[in-house]
Amino acid sequence: MAKTPAKTTRATQALDRLGLRYSLHAYDYDPEAPRIGLQAAEALGVEPGRVLKTLMAAVDGKTVCLLVASDKEVSMKRVAAAFSGKTAAMLKPADAERLTGYHVGGISPLGQKRVFPTAIDAGALSNPVAEIHINGGGRGLQIRLAEGDLVTALSALVVALV
C-alpha cells in the first residue's frame, strides 16, 4: 500500500505560487528498480510515456535539467544542440543531488535549489491540456498536471531530446 503523500514539497510550493492546478499521487518506491520512472508508471497504472523522468546534465560545463518519457533514453547530441552547446554529459548522482537539493529517485524539475535551463522532449508532449506526471520532490511521489502548465512553470524549451 502506498504511503500518504506529503502535503507540501518545494515542487508543490512552486506550483502553488504560480496558481497552477495539480494532484499528488503516492506509490511504493522501489530503490532496487532498474528504471525508477518505469517503476513509477507501473505502480500508478499510467502509460510509461505519460511519466516524465527528470535528468540533470551538463552542456559545455553548464548544468541543465531535462524531462523525458520514462521509457525513452536521451540523446546527448540532441541535448547539446538544444542548448546551443558542443558537448553534453549526464551529471553524477551526487552532483545532481547537491545542485537540486533532492535525492536521486526524487528529483523534481520544480523547486530545485537553483533554476536551471530546462528542456522537455517534444515527443513526450501531445496536447497542452493533456495530463502528465513528473516527480513531486520525493521518492514515491508524483505530481499530475497539464502539459501546458508544466511548460509554463519551467519556462522550458520543447525540443527533440531522444
Disulfide bonds with the S-S distance in Angstrom:
none
